[in-house]
Amino acid sequence: GSFSYVATRKEYRVEIGKKKSVNPTEHATIEAVLTKLPFCWRYEQGRRFIVSGKNLAYHLSQFGKATDKYVPAYIKNADLETRRAFFDVITTHDCSGRSADSIRYASASMKLRDDVAWLAISLGYSVTYYMRHKTNENPQYGVLIKKAIESTVMLQKAKDQFYVTSYDGRVYCATVPGGLLYVRRDGKCHWSGNSIDS
């Protein structure tokens, strides 16, 4: 989707691209949500919803254009149910591919890709980064999201359960409270533990 907030032309609108012929289920979901909301909207050219409204366009403008979009902090800091609902929607309606055991998500925004990966990790998925180029000038930052093979660890009280620290050098048998260490190396992320109990 995109927004237009141009005061000089009094142009305030939000566009949600979704071809009914290609994605009828997703189209129906968006239409049902818009019908319940107090916005003026229309579906045009068989490919996009246009939602008119100065307040909505202004609100969405804070989340950036194509290359600098991001997930707001209030979603990332939300309870498990809210994070899962947001993750399910963004990876269903704005997705690069889905199979029974994995999701491919790509965006022109590296920050949005990182935020979606963060949400996936907080829900117990594993992630691997990759690059997908549409053209050399327009890189797509991708993340492959897979269901955890082992038992899932949920970060329900994220602020109390972990911290980030800078370190340069080799790490041998790192010890952390709780016994679980989160590691990201070469774009691959996983939880590590020294025993079955951890």
KABEL-V725165 format. One record per pair of residues at least 12 apart in sequence whose ideal C-beta (glycine too) atoms are under 10 Angstrom apart, sorted by the first residue. I is the first residue (numbers start at 1). J is the second residue. Records with the same first field share a line. If there is no record, write none. Layout:
# KABEL-V725165
I->J, J
This chain:
# KABEL-V725165
1->14, 15, 16, 17, 18, 30, 48, 49, 51, 60, 69, 93, 94
2->14, 15, 16, 17, 48, 60, 65, 66, 69
3->15, 51, 56, 57, 58, 59, 60, 61, 62, 63, 64, 65
4->50, 57, 61
5->54, 56, 57, 58, 59, 60, 61
6->57
7->54, 58
10->54
11->52, 54, 57
12->51, 52, 53, 54, 55, 56, 57, 58, 61
13->40, 41, 50, 51, 52, 53, 54, 56, 57
14->39, 41, 49, 50, 51, 52, 53, 56, 57, 59, 60, 61
15->44, 47, 48, 49, 50, 51
16->30, 33, 34, 41, 43, 48, 49, 50, 51, 93, 94
17->47, 48, 49, 93, 94
18->30, 31, 43, 46, 47, 48, 49, 93, 94
19->45, 46, 47, 48
20->43, 46, 47
21->46, 47
22->46, 47
23->92, 93
25->92
26->89, 92, 93, 94, 95
27->43, 46, 47, 49, 93
29->89, 92, 93
30->43, 49, 93
31->43, 49
33->49, 89
34->49, 51
37->51, 53, 56
38->53, 56
39->51, 52, 53, 55, 56
40->52, 53, 56
41->53, 56
63->109, 112
64->109, 111, 112
65->108, 109
66->107, 108, 109, 112, 138
67->107, 108, 109, 110, 111, 112, 138, 139, 141
68->108, 109, 110, 111, 112
69->94, 107, 108, 109, 110, 111, 112, 113, 115
70->107, 109, 110, 111, 112, 113, 114, 115, 116
71->83, 86, 87, 90, 111, 112, 114, 115, 116, 118, 119
72->86, 115
73->115
75->87, 90, 115, 119
76->115, 118, 119, 122, 158
77->158, 159
78->119, 122, 158
79->156, 157
80->122, 123, 154, 155, 156, 157, 158
83->118, 119, 120, 122, 123, 154, 155, 156, 158
84->119, 122, 123, 124, 154
86->116, 119
87->103, 105, 116, 118, 119, 120, 122, 123, 125, 145
88->119, 123
90->105, 107, 112, 115, 116, 119
91->103, 104, 105, 116, 119, 120, 125, 143, 145
94->106, 107, 112, 116
95->116, 145
96->132, 140, 142, 143, 144
97->142, 144
98->145
99->146
100->147
101->145, 146, 147, 149
102->125, 126, 128, 144, 145, 146, 147
103->116, 120, 125, 127, 143, 144, 145, 146, 147
104->130, 132, 142, 143, 144, 145
105->117, 120, 127, 140, 141, 142, 143, 144, 145
106->130, 131, 132, 134, 139, 140, 141, 142, 143, 144
107->132, 139, 140, 141, 142, 143
108->134, 138, 139, 140, 141
109->140, 141
110->129, 139, 140, 141
111->141
112->141, 143
113->127, 129, 130, 140, 141, 142, 143
114->127, 129, 141, 143
115->143
116->141, 143, 145
117->129, 141, 142, 143, 144, 145, 184, 187, 189
118->143, 155, 158, 189
119->145
120->143, 144, 145, 146, 147, 189
121->145, 148, 153, 155, 182, 184, 189, 190, 191
122->153, 154, 155, 156, 158
123->145, 147, 148, 152, 154, 155
124->147, 148, 150, 151, 152, 153, 154, 155, 191
125->143, 144, 145, 146, 147, 148, 152, 189
126->144, 145, 146, 147, 148, 149, 150, 152, 188, 189, 190, 191
127->143, 144, 145, 146, 184, 187, 188, 189, 190
128->142, 143, 144, 145, 146, 184, 186, 187, 188, 189, 190
129->141, 142, 143, 144, 184, 186, 187, 188, 189
130->142, 143, 144, 187
131->187
142->187
143->187, 189
144->187, 188
148->190, 191
150->190, 191, 193, 196
152->191
153->178, 180, 182, 191, 193, 198
155->182
161->177, 178, 180
162->176, 177, 178, 180, 181, 182
163->176, 177
164->182
171->183
173->194
174->192, 194
175->194
176->192, 193, 198
178->193, 198
179->192, 193, 194, 195, 197, 198
180->192, 193, 194, 198
181->193, 194, 198
